[in-house]
């Protein structure tokens, strides 16, 4: 056993884990962290599921828990371990509820390293992949500071890729299905996997839809109206990391138009849905004609980039969906634009991280309220991030990606 290699990899994991644990008690989106807390409390202590509790609490009714049930179940399990914690121990409960996200983050970094090593045979490339995720400021902010649970479905999508490459097709389908069960976004990847699959496509389709069907069906039967209120409440919203927010502003819509019934709003939303569906369909057709010439990780990355470029509700945590595959594609297929794509994300991280402090210290207060900082940050995500994403998409479509260049491979294989 190469103990030096083991120690290097263990150090990356240890630093990533320790950093996340150390800051966990002091950061969290004030609203989302509160939502995870109250829905788990209501479920554990009062037996009220999240979709029903949205109607028991006026604040939740106006901005409800709006995700599939597995995340709420994880929150409830974490909360159930808080019994010995005093009633005022909210920070300890916050750390407990972050545990699934933190461990998903760590496992995600490990799996990226394993996939890269399998593809390149390079220990150096493996460590670059692990560090590229576990020590990435943006993913760190999104998971442990912002406290978004995107690493959980992202882990399952990476597992789906890993098992697919190992020809474990059933495990790949179930893993993708688990990702869909936590957040619906991996469903746009289902056609990508089907395109690359040579046989048993129907089995893959059914297995990948089984987890979301199994977890949603009881609530669909018991109370469809409350489930639909939760899952479709944001159907006309505009995100904060897309040029569509500027369109919403130009048309006079609120960013989050709660309860607005404007016909124009509905029409523009429908137009956006058509643009997204058409763009993804064109991508799937393109991929079907390039099977054998393009890698699956590149195909997955392209699906995310098309979605980010066209969809109206892209939030600042959504880039976390694509980053694992950007890392894989960047190392395995030598897609160097990945590094450029990070520039607006890293700038945003540097001007946003303190927003998630649960208590803003006095020395940060002045910087926090500077209008110039807010404007620069908004322009970065309204304009720069979509522009860089579009350039990344074009570069990824036209570049040769079936293998890394010999020069890069030789560098990676050096000890």
NUNU-624972 format. One line per 2 residues: number of its first residue (from 1); their letters; for each residue x, y, z of C-alpha. Coordinates in nm, 2 decimals. Example, Ala and Ser with C-alpha at 12.3 -4.5 7.8 and 13.67 -1.06 7.14 Angstrom:
2
1> AS> 1.23/-0.45/0.78; 1.37/-0.11/0.71
This chain:
415
1> XX> 0.00/0.00/0.00; 0.13/0.35/-0.09
3> XX> 0.09/0.53/0.25; 0.20/0.86/0.10
5> XX> -0.08/0.85/-0.15; -0.32/0.74/0.12
7> XX> -0.21/1.02/0.35; -0.25/1.29/0.07
9> XX> -0.60/1.17/0.00; -0.69/1.14/0.36
11> XX> -0.56/1.50/0.42; -0.79/1.64/0.16
13> XX> -1.09/1.45/0.31; -0.99/1.56/0.66
15> XX> -0.95/1.92/0.57; -1.28/1.93/0.38
17> XX> -1.47/1.75/0.66; -1.31/1.96/0.95
19> XX> -1.38/2.29/0.77; -1.74/2.20/0.72
21> XX> -1.79/2.09/1.08; -1.62/2.40/1.23
23> XX> -1.84/2.65/1.05; -2.17/2.46/1.06
25> XX> -2.30/2.62/1.39; -2.25/2.97/1.26
27> XX> -2.40/2.98/0.91; -2.72/2.90/0.73
29> XX> -2.98/3.07/0.52; -3.21/3.22/0.78
31> XX> -3.53/3.12/0.60; -3.44/2.78/0.46
33> XX> -3.27/2.67/0.79; -3.59/2.78/0.97
35> XX> -3.80/2.58/0.72; -3.60/2.26/0.76
37> XX> -3.63/2.31/1.14; -4.00/2.37/1.17
39> XX> -4.11/2.10/0.92; -3.90/1.83/1.09
41> XX> -4.02/1.95/1.43; -4.38/1.93/1.33
43> XX> -4.34/1.59/1.17; -4.15/1.44/1.47
45> XX> -4.34/1.60/1.76; -4.69/1.65/1.61
47> XX> -4.71/1.39/1.33; -4.79/1.65/1.07
49> XX> -4.62/1.59/0.73; -4.46/1.90/0.55
51> XX> -4.73/1.94/0.29; -5.00/1.95/0.55
53> XX> -4.80/2.18/0.77; -4.76/2.43/0.49
55> XX> -5.13/2.50/0.55; -5.10/2.51/0.93
57> XX> -4.84/2.79/0.93; -4.91/3.13/0.76
59> XX> -4.54/3.20/0.68; -4.50/2.85/0.52
61> XX> -4.83/2.89/0.32; -4.68/3.20/0.15
63> XX> -4.34/3.03/0.09; -4.39/2.66/0.14
65> XX> -4.17/2.36/0.18; -4.16/2.28/-0.19
67> XX> -3.95/1.97/-0.24; -4.01/1.60/-0.27
69> XX> -4.05/1.42/0.07; -3.71/1.24/0.11
71> XX> -3.53/1.56/0.22; -3.80/1.63/0.48
73> XX> -3.76/1.27/0.60; -3.38/1.32/0.64
75> XX> -3.44/1.64/0.83; -3.69/1.46/1.05
77> XX> -3.44/1.18/1.12; -3.17/1.43/1.21
79> XX> -3.41/1.62/1.43; -3.52/1.30/1.61
81> XX> -3.16/1.28/1.75; -3.20/1.62/1.91
83> XX> -3.41/1.49/2.21; -3.13/1.53/2.47
85> XX> -3.05/1.88/2.33; -3.21/2.17/2.54
87> XX> -3.50/2.36/2.38; -3.27/2.66/2.32
89> XX> -3.00/2.45/2.15; -3.09/2.56/1.80
91> XX> -2.73/2.57/1.68; -2.67/2.21/1.79
93> XX> -2.99/2.11/1.60; -2.87/2.30/1.30
95> XX> -2.54/2.11/1.30; -2.73/1.78/1.32
97> XX> -2.95/1.87/1.03; -2.65/1.96/0.82
99> XX> -2.49/1.61/0.87; -2.66/1.45/0.56
101> XX> -2.53/1.74/0.35; -2.18/1.73/0.49
103> XX> -2.14/1.36/0.45; -2.29/1.37/0.10
105> XX> -2.03/1.64/0.02; -1.74/1.42/0.14
107> XX> -1.87/1.11/-0.04; -1.91/1.31/-0.35
109> XX> -1.55/1.42/-0.34; -1.44/1.06/-0.29
111> XX> -1.65/0.93/-0.58; -1.52/1.20/-0.81
113> XX> -1.16/1.09/-0.73; -1.25/0.73/-0.79
115> XX> -1.41/0.80/-1.13; -1.12/1.01/-1.24
117> XX> -0.87/0.74/-1.13; -1.06/0.47/-1.32
119> XX> -1.06/0.68/-1.63; -0.69/0.81/-1.62
121> XX> -0.50/0.57/-1.39; -0.35/0.88/-1.24
123> XX> -0.33/0.93/-0.86; -0.24/1.29/-0.92
125> XX> -0.56/1.34/-1.12; -0.76/1.17/-0.85
127> XX> -0.64/1.41/-0.58; -0.70/1.71/-0.81
129> XX> -1.06/1.59/-0.86; -1.11/1.54/-0.48
131> XX> -0.96/1.87/-0.39; -1.15/2.04/-0.68
133> XX> -1.47/1.96/-0.51; -1.40/1.93/-0.14
135> XX> -1.19/2.25/-0.12; -1.40/2.44/-0.38
137> XX> -1.51/2.77/-0.22; -1.84/2.78/-0.41
139> XX> -1.95/2.42/-0.32; -1.84/2.49/0.04
141> XX> -2.05/2.80/0.05; -2.36/2.64/-0.11
143> XX> -2.37/2.33/0.11; -2.25/2.43/0.46
145> XX> -2.29/2.82/0.46; -2.60/2.86/0.26
147> XX> -2.72/2.51/0.38; -2.87/2.38/0.06
149> XX> -2.91/2.01/0.03; -2.80/1.99/-0.34
151> XX> -2.50/1.77/-0.26; -2.74/1.49/-0.17
153> XX> -2.90/1.45/-0.52; -2.57/1.55/-0.68
155> XX> -2.41/1.25/-0.50; -2.67/1.02/-0.64
157> XX> -2.63/1.15/-1.00; -2.25/1.10/-0.97
159> XX> -2.32/0.74/-0.84; -2.55/0.69/-1.14
161> XX> -2.25/0.78/-1.37; -2.01/0.56/-1.17
163> XX> -2.23/0.25/-1.19; -2.31/0.32/-1.55
165> XX> -1.94/0.31/-1.64; -1.91/-0.01/-1.44
167> XX> -2.20/-0.16/-1.64; -2.41/-0.19/-1.33
169> XX> -2.71/-0.06/-1.51; -2.98/-0.13/-1.25
171> XX> -2.78/0.04/-0.98; -2.72/0.33/-1.21
173> XX> -3.09/0.37/-1.27; -3.18/0.34/-0.90
175> XX> -2.91/0.60/-0.81; -3.04/0.84/-1.07
177> XX> -3.39/0.78/-0.94; -3.28/0.86/-0.58
179> XX> -3.14/1.19/-0.71; -3.48/1.27/-0.87
181> XX> -3.65/1.17/-0.55; -3.46/1.44/-0.35
183> XX> -3.48/1.71/-0.62; -3.65/1.69/-0.95
185> XX> -3.37/1.84/-1.16; -3.19/1.51/-1.23
187> XX> -3.48/1.41/-1.45; -3.33/1.62/-1.73
189> XX> -3.04/1.37/-1.73; -3.27/1.06/-1.78
191> XX> -3.28/1.10/-2.16; -2.90/1.14/-2.16
193> XX> -2.85/0.81/-1.99; -3.11/0.65/-2.22
195> XX> -2.92/0.78/-2.53; -2.60/0.62/-2.41
197> XX> -2.77/0.29/-2.31; -2.77/0.03/-2.58
199> XX> -3.04/-0.20/-2.44; -3.29/-0.24/-2.16
201> XX> -3.39/0.12/-2.18; -3.74/0.06/-2.06
203> XX> -3.61/-0.11/-1.75; -3.38/0.18/-1.68
205> XX> -3.66/0.43/-1.73; -3.89/0.24/-1.49
207> XX> -3.62/0.19/-1.22; -3.52/0.55/-1.23
209> XX> -3.88/0.67/-1.18; -3.96/0.42/-0.91
211> XX> -3.81/0.62/-0.61; -4.00/0.94/-0.69
213> XX> -4.32/0.75/-0.75; -4.28/0.55/-0.43
215> XX> -4.21/0.86/-0.22; -4.48/1.08/-0.38
217> XX> -4.77/0.84/-0.43; -4.90/0.83/-0.07
219> XX> -4.92/1.21/-0.06; -5.07/1.23/-0.41
221> XX> -5.35/0.99/-0.29; -5.40/1.15/0.05
223> XX> -5.41/1.51/-0.05; -5.32/1.61/-0.41
225> XX> -5.41/1.98/-0.36; -5.16/2.02/-0.08
227> XX> -4.89/1.84/-0.27; -4.94/2.04/-0.58
229> XX> -4.95/2.36/-0.38; -4.60/2.28/-0.26
231> XX> -4.44/2.15/-0.57; -4.58/2.41/-0.82
233> XX> -4.59/2.71/-0.60; -4.27/2.85/-0.77
235> XX> -4.40/2.78/-1.12; -4.39/3.15/-1.23
237> XX> -4.08/3.27/-1.03; -3.76/3.40/-1.17
239> XX> -3.43/3.29/-1.03; -3.14/3.51/-0.91
241> XX> -2.87/3.36/-1.13; -3.02/3.42/-1.48
243> XX> -3.09/3.69/-1.73; -3.46/3.60/-1.70
245> XX> -3.47/3.81/-1.38; -3.39/4.11/-1.59
247> XX> -3.67/4.02/-1.83; -3.90/3.99/-1.52
249> XX> -3.79/4.33/-1.41; -3.85/4.48/-1.75
251> XX> -4.20/4.34/-1.77; -4.28/4.47/-1.42
253> XX> -4.31/4.14/-1.25; -4.19/4.07/-0.90
255> XX> -3.90/3.83/-0.87; -4.11/3.59/-0.67
257> XX> -4.47/3.68/-0.79; -4.66/3.51/-0.51
259> XX> -5.03/3.48/-0.60; -5.00/3.70/-0.91
261> XX> -5.24/3.59/-1.19; -5.13/3.82/-1.47
263> XX> -5.21/3.66/-1.81; -4.88/3.80/-1.94
265> XX> -4.69/3.63/-1.66; -4.84/3.30/-1.75
267> XX> -4.77/3.35/-2.12; -4.40/3.44/-2.06
269> XX> -4.36/3.14/-1.83; -4.51/2.91/-2.09
271> XX> -4.28/3.06/-2.35; -3.98/2.99/-2.13
273> XX> -4.10/2.63/-2.08; -4.12/2.58/-2.45
275> XX> -3.77/2.72/-2.50; -3.63/2.49/-2.23
277> XX> -3.80/2.18/-2.36; -3.70/2.25/-2.72
279> XX> -3.34/2.32/-2.63; -3.31/2.00/-2.43
281> XX> -3.47/1.80/-2.71; -3.22/1.94/-2.96
283> XX> -2.94/1.84/-2.72; -3.07/1.49/-2.68
285> XX> -3.09/1.45/-3.06; -2.74/1.59/-3.09
287> XX> -2.61/1.34/-2.83; -2.79/1.05/-3.00
289> XX> -2.58/1.12/-3.31; -2.26/1.15/-3.12
291> XX> -2.27/0.83/-2.91; -1.92/0.68/-2.93
293> XX> -1.76/1.02/-3.00; -1.86/1.20/-2.68
295> XX> -1.83/1.09/-2.32; -2.13/1.04/-2.08
297> XX> -1.99/1.29/-1.83; -1.97/1.55/-2.11
299> XX> -2.33/1.47/-2.21; -2.45/1.52/-1.86
301> XX> -2.25/1.85/-1.83; -2.41/1.97/-2.16
303> XX> -2.76/1.90/-2.03; -2.69/2.12/-1.72
305> XX> -2.54/2.40/-1.93; -2.83/2.40/-2.17
307> XX> -3.07/2.41/-1.87; -2.88/2.69/-1.70
309> XX> -2.87/2.89/-2.03; -3.24/2.87/-2.10
311> XX> -3.44/2.82/-1.78; -3.59/3.11/-1.59
313> XX> -3.56/2.99/-1.23; -3.19/2.93/-1.18
315> XX> -3.08/3.01/-0.83; -2.73/3.07/-0.69
317> XX> -2.70/2.71/-0.55; -2.79/2.54/-0.88
319> XX> -2.44/2.56/-1.02; -2.36/2.29/-0.76
321> XX> -2.55/2.04/-0.98; -2.30/2.08/-1.26
323> XX> -1.97/2.13/-1.08; -1.90/1.76/-1.02
325> XX> -1.94/1.69/-1.39; -1.74/2.00/-1.48
327> XX> -1.46/1.86/-1.27; -1.48/1.52/-1.43
329> XX> -1.50/1.66/-1.78; -1.22/1.91/-1.72
331> XX> -0.98/1.64/-1.60; -1.08/1.34/-1.81
333> XX> -1.15/1.52/-2.13; -0.92/1.82/-2.09
335> XX> -1.21/2.07/-2.11; -1.01/2.37/-1.98
337> XX> -1.30/2.62/-2.00; -1.41/2.47/-1.67
339> XX> -1.16/2.69/-1.49; -1.29/3.01/-1.67
341> XX> -1.65/2.92/-1.58; -1.56/2.93/-1.21
343> XX> -1.46/3.30/-1.23; -1.81/3.46/-1.17
345> XX> -1.89/3.19/-0.92; -1.58/3.26/-0.71
347> XX> -1.64/3.64/-0.72; -1.99/3.57/-0.61
349> XX> -1.87/3.36/-0.32; -1.63/3.63/-0.21
351> XX> -1.91/3.89/-0.19; -2.18/3.66/-0.06
353> XX> -2.05/3.42/0.21; -2.10/3.66/0.50
355> XX> -2.47/3.70/0.41; -2.53/3.35/0.56
357> XX> -2.37/3.43/0.90; -2.64/3.38/1.16
359> XX> -2.50/3.68/1.35; -2.33/3.96/1.15
361> XX> -2.03/4.10/1.34; -1.99/4.48/1.36
363> XX> -1.67/4.48/1.15; -1.86/4.32/0.86
365> XX> -2.17/4.54/0.90; -2.05/4.83/0.68
367> XX> -1.93/4.60/0.40; -2.25/4.40/0.42
369> XX> -2.47/4.70/0.35; -2.26/4.86/0.07
371> XX> -2.48/4.91/-0.23; -2.19/4.88/-0.47
373> XX> -2.12/4.53/-0.34; -2.49/4.43/-0.39
375> XX> -2.50/4.57/-0.74; -2.17/4.40/-0.85
377> XX> -2.29/4.07/-0.71; -2.63/4.10/-0.88
379> XX> -2.47/4.19/-1.21; -2.24/3.89/-1.18
381> XX> -2.52/3.64/-1.15; -2.77/3.82/-1.38
383> XX> -2.53/3.88/-1.67; -2.17/3.74/-1.61
385> XX> -2.27/3.39/-1.50; -2.52/3.33/-1.79
387> XX> -2.27/3.46/-2.04; -1.99/3.24/-1.91
389> XX> -2.23/2.95/-1.90; -2.33/3.00/-2.26
391> XX> -1.96/3.03/-2.36; -1.89/2.71/-2.17
393> XX> -2.18/2.54/-2.35; -2.05/2.64/-2.69
395> XX> -1.69/2.54/-2.61; -1.81/2.20/-2.48
397> XX> -2.02/2.14/-2.80; -1.74/2.22/-3.05
399> XX> -1.43/2.09/-2.87; -1.30/1.73/-2.91
401> XX> -1.38/1.55/-2.60; -1.34/1.17/-2.65
403> XX> -1.01/1.17/-2.46; -0.76/1.40/-2.29
405> XX> -0.46/1.51/-2.49; -0.15/1.30/-2.46
407> XX> 0.04/1.59/-2.31; -0.22/1.64/-2.03
409> XX> -0.24/1.26/-1.97; 0.14/1.24/-1.93
411> XX> 0.14/1.53/-1.68; -0.14/1.37/-1.48
413> XX> 0.04/1.03/-1.46; 0.36/1.18/-1.32
415> X> 0.40/1.09/-0.95
